[in-house]
């Protein structure tokens, strides 16, 4: 039995779970999923990974509930550590158990596409068409339709950048970078490394931290191409692995992968404890500090280029909010998510919105001023990091891209742990990614 048919079987079993859980109650809803009784109080279960301390969900939900009598929204963070990958594991467990949910938040297109393929999400195409809007005109970081349908609305606008400890920069006599390359990043990492801390930290997510140079490209920057074929032979993938190995195992200026795994390190902890001076990340970190409050000023630099003279490019995306296929209140869920991705996210004041009609300068100032320590954010460098780059091409990734990255990551770890050389690693990556493609096409 091929992996493709196993996937279809699992989707079928998931559907059976959901049908059993529904117990025929879908008959009490209209085609759009709106409750028949206007007197019935509707509770929308909104699952995500962002705790109340950071998300401030209670206030923004209270505002919506006050404006929409009869609607209640239950904020349900599924994890305590604000780690979205742990959240997706919990989400899948909930789905397989047939637990009720109405709204689902996604942090990246790969995990989003995987749940679209699994049949977990309801298309929102009919809702946006009824409203008469074009997602890609209303929101900055829109996305291509998947098999003719859209499955969520963009919420926050997230741009890749590098956050730096300004105190460490000052002590090393280094300026905040405004136009730099990955070679410059490596030099900074060496100069920032001391007996007390590393110059750099790269986390365990191989679809970001092991392909740094790949995602600095304007297009074709994923492990798979838009047509679902392999991109594993891209020279920038090899160059990215050489860069990471150089930082961690040769220069010893970035936390070694062995320590990251053995000590179960977290990027927030490493940066805010001042154990690492630089972390490539994205603009959600303007406020998403978790339980930490910076004791230093955070500087920001644009996403590094592959070489001097290249156009400044950075992946831009953001969280997507979707409707669960099993939701019995789909219209009410759409109404809330539409409000949350426009007026609501501005009211929330936590993230820069994807909504084009928002005042972005004002929104950014609101976001920073609403943080636990506004003075910790170096505003000049932040604005430059966000405005000096252009977005790389956005595609709807093939649904099996997560599987491809898992195969990629398994070989990368052997390389970073010193168990095989780069030539063997690249050969194995090519074969394992191609095997995923072959099993799904």
NORMOZI-V793352 format. One line per field, one symbol per residue. phi: phi as a letter, one per 30 degrees, with the letter a starting at -180 (. if undefined). psi: psi as a letter, one per 30 degrees, with the letter a starting at -180 (. if undefined). Layout:
phi->???
psi->???
This chain:
phi->.dddddddddddddddedddddhiddddcdedicdddddddccccccabcddeddhdedddedddddbejccccdbddbcchcdddddddeddddddiddabbbcbcaddddddddddidccdceddddddiccedcdbdcdaddchibcblcdcccbcdabcbddddddddicdddcabcdddeddeeddddbdcaddbbbdddddbdcbeddddddbhccdbdddiddcdceedddddddddddddccdhcbeddededdchdbdddddddidbdbbdabdddebdcidcbdcadccbbdedddaejdddbbdbaldccbcdeddcbdddddeddddddbddddddicbdddddddddddddddedddddaeddcdddddddddccbcdddcbddedcdddddddedddedddddicadddddddddedddddddddcc
psi->kleeeeeeeeeeeeeeeeeeefhgfffgllefgkkekffkkkkkjjkagjleeefheeeeeeeeeefikfkkkjkikflfggjfeeeeeeeeeeeffgkklekkkkflfeeeeefeefgfkkkgeeeeeefhljeffekeiallkjhflkglkkdljkkkakkkjeeeeeefhklkkfjllfeeeeeeeeffkaffllflkkafjffdfgheeegflelhglfllegflkgfgkffeeeeeeeeeeeefdfhfkkkeeeeeeghlkeeeeefggfkfkjkblffgefifbgljkglkklkllkllelkflkjkkkkblkkklkkefkgheeeeeeeeeeegceeeeeegelklfkffkjeeeeeeeeefflfieffjjeeeeeeeffgllklkkljkkfgeeeeeeeeeeeeeeefggflleeeeeeeeeeeeeeeeefg.
